[in-house]
Amino acid sequence: MTSISVKSSSSEPESIEHLNPVAGRMMLAAFPIQVREAFERRAKEIDYPVAAVLEMAIAGFLDREALSFVECKPRY
């Protein structure tokens, strides 16, 4: 995902490159239990935070040419 700038309470913008873990947990809570468990199982299998697995699933859905789990292991 690309970096974006957002305004924070301080005078300098923050750079966001990945899905916030809290936002990821909130999104997962909205899914049916079997979907949530599938994300959690996949995260454990590849040793990634579950928010990263969710982020990559969304990126793959939006961009079919995006890197897959097999091709890349981003730093988290």
Number of C-alpha atoms within 10 A of each C-alpha: 11 7 10 11 11 10 10 9 7 7 7 10 12 14 12 13 11 16 15 13 13 10 11 18 14 12 13 19 12 10 11 9 11 9 13 17 13 11 20 18 13 15 17 13 9 13 11 16 17 21 23 20 21 21 17 20 16 11 16 15 11 10 10 9 9 14 13 13 13 7 8 8 12 9 6 7
